[in-house]
């Protein structure tokens, strides 16, 4: 009878030990799942950043491909417009000065 009792006690101990081991395994699995989820999120962020970088590079290439002549033409037009405005201001100031001079005669 003693042997049966010893086996029974050992059986309970083994079952208790097994349960503890199973609980530890479940906890480890949960931790691994969480870590995998975090890694997946990080990878998604990295992919998004890579895509943004690709788009930026494409835009830079497009800018480089723009024809220099077109840029020069646009700059010339802008400069001509500015010069015209300055000339108009100069002429208007002269007209005002002349009118002032005439009025003071």
C-alpha positions in Angstrom: 0.0 0.0 0.0 2.8 2.3 0.7 4.0 2.1 -2.9 0.5 3.1 -4.2 0.5 6.1 -1.9 3.9 7.1 -3.1 2.9 6.8 -6.7 -0.3 8.8 -6.0 1.7 11.6 -4.3 4.2 11.6 -7.1 1.4 11.6 -9.6 -0.1 14.7 -8.1 3.3 16.3 -7.9 3.9 15.5 -11.6 0.5 16.8 -12.6 1.1 20.0 -10.6 4.6 20.3 -12.2 3.1 19.7 -15.6 0.5 22.4 -15.1 3.2 24.8 -14.0 5.3 23.9 -17.0 2.2 24.3 -19.3 1.4 27.7 -17.7 5.0 28.8 -18.3 4.9 27.7 -21.9 1.6 29.6 -22.4 3.1 32.7 -20.9 6.2 32.3 -23.1 3.9 31.8 -26.1 2.0 35.0 -25.2 5.2 37.0 -24.8 6.4 35.7 -28.2 3.1 36.6 -29.8 3.4 40.2 -28.4 7.0 40.5 -29.5 6.0 39.3 -33.0 3.2 41.8 -33.1 5.6 44.6 -32.2 8.1 43.4 -34.8 5.4 43.3 -37.4 4.4 46.9 -36.6 8.0 48.0 -36.8 8.3 46.3 -40.2 5.2 48.0 -41.4 6.5 51.4 -40.3 9.8 50.6 -42.1 8.0 49.7 -45.3 6.0 52.9 -45.1 9.2 54.9 -44.7 10.8 53.1 -47.5 7.9 53.9 -49.8 8.0 57.6 -48.8 11.7 57.6 -49.5 11.1 56.1 -52.9 8.5 58.8 -53.7 10.9 61.5 -52.6 13.7 60.1 -54.8 11.3 60.0 -57.8 10.4 63.6 -57.2 14.0 64.6 -57.0 14.7 62.8 -60.3 11.8 64.6 -61.9 13.2 67.9 -60.7 16.6 67.1 -62.1 15.1 66.2 -65.4 13.4 69.5 -65.8 14.9 71.4 -68.7 17.4 74.0 -67.6 16.3 76.2 -70.5 12.7 76.3 -69.2 14.0 77.4 -65.9 16.1 80.1 -67.5 13.2 81.3 -69.5 11.0 81.5 -66.4 13.7 83.4 -64.6 14.1 85.8 -67.5 10.4 86.5 -67.6 10.3 87.1 -63.9 13.2 89.5 -64.1 11.6 91.3 -67.1 8.4 91.8 -65.1 10.3 93.2 -62.1 12.1 95.6 -64.4 8.9 96.7 -65.9 7.4 97.4 -62.5 10.4 99.3 -61.4 10.3 101.4 -64.6 6.7 102.1 -64.1 7.3 103.3 -60.6 10.2 105.5 -61.8 8.0 107.1 -64.5 5.1 107.6 -62.1 7.5 109.3 -59.7 8.7 111.5 -62.4 5.2 112.5 -63.4 4.4 113.3 -59.8 7.5 115.4 -59.4 6.7 117.3 -62.6 3.2 117.9 -61.4 4.5 119.1 -58.1 7.0 121.4 -59.8 4.3 122.8 -62.1 1.9 123.4 -59.1 4.7 125.2 -57.2 5.4 127.6 -60.0 
